[in-house]
Amino acid sequence: MQRRKFLSLVGLGAAVLAVAPAAVRAEDYRTLKPNVWKAKTVEDAVKAMYGTTTFIEKGVKVTTPDVAASGGAVPVNVQSDIPAKTVSLFQDANPESAVIVFEPGKYSIINYDLKMKLKSVGDPITITVVVEGLDGKLYSGKRTLDVALGGCEG
């Protein structure tokens, strides 16, 4: 009897795992919105992604070091309490401005830590995060930093 119980539990577990991927969804924005990934400026990338560049500049916190020691892996933290449909990250240092688009779930906490590769040419770099709220409005936060020369392509 133990063997039958074990096999039925394994079968039930396999059925749950087979259904679980149907609940996970991700959009391929490189296919859906290819102009976002070809845009050379933050403004052009945001307009290609959202159709506008009008933001409410509140509710989004972007944290980076004041001076990154290397452009090869610049730590970035993004936080927001805004119920969001998407969270997009853009920068003005590399040839293409778009970095990533997240689609948080209904109960997700927006507190993302990531590392970005940023080309340094000696000028300050601005990282812009746009949160598309469930209310349809765009919220943004920005952070300006310097990357020490000698880092990524410096």
Phi, psi and omega in degrees: 000326180299320182296316179297318179297316179299313181296324178291323177292321177296317178297318178296317178297319179295322179295319178296316180295328179290328181275331185305316180299336178294335180276342180268131185223139176217138178267142175264091184290339176294329177273317182291321184225071185296333181292337176299319187275351177259348185295137182267345178237157179298316181301315179294321180293317179295318180297320178293328181281314189245351180083358180207164175237022179268119183238162164257116186272071175198161174085359180233124181248126178243125181239130175217167171292155176296319177228119178277132182293330181215139177282354182290333181203082181271120180287136180226135174239134179238129179226144175197146175259005182285127174298120192240148170270314176220156173229120184241144180239133181227157178213160183247022182258320184272164182302320176254134189279327183288139180248305184199155173231126176256148171242092181292149177284175184303321183251020181288150173258125179273097177207081188257134171247129177212169176239137182240148173265121183234130177283132179253129175238013179095345179270154174298148182247137178248129174256128181242131176244131179243126176251120174271108183288159175296342177279000179088354180272155177256128178245147181220159173217147181227155175214131177253137180215167174248147174246126181299134178298147183101355177276227182297112177057019182267000000 
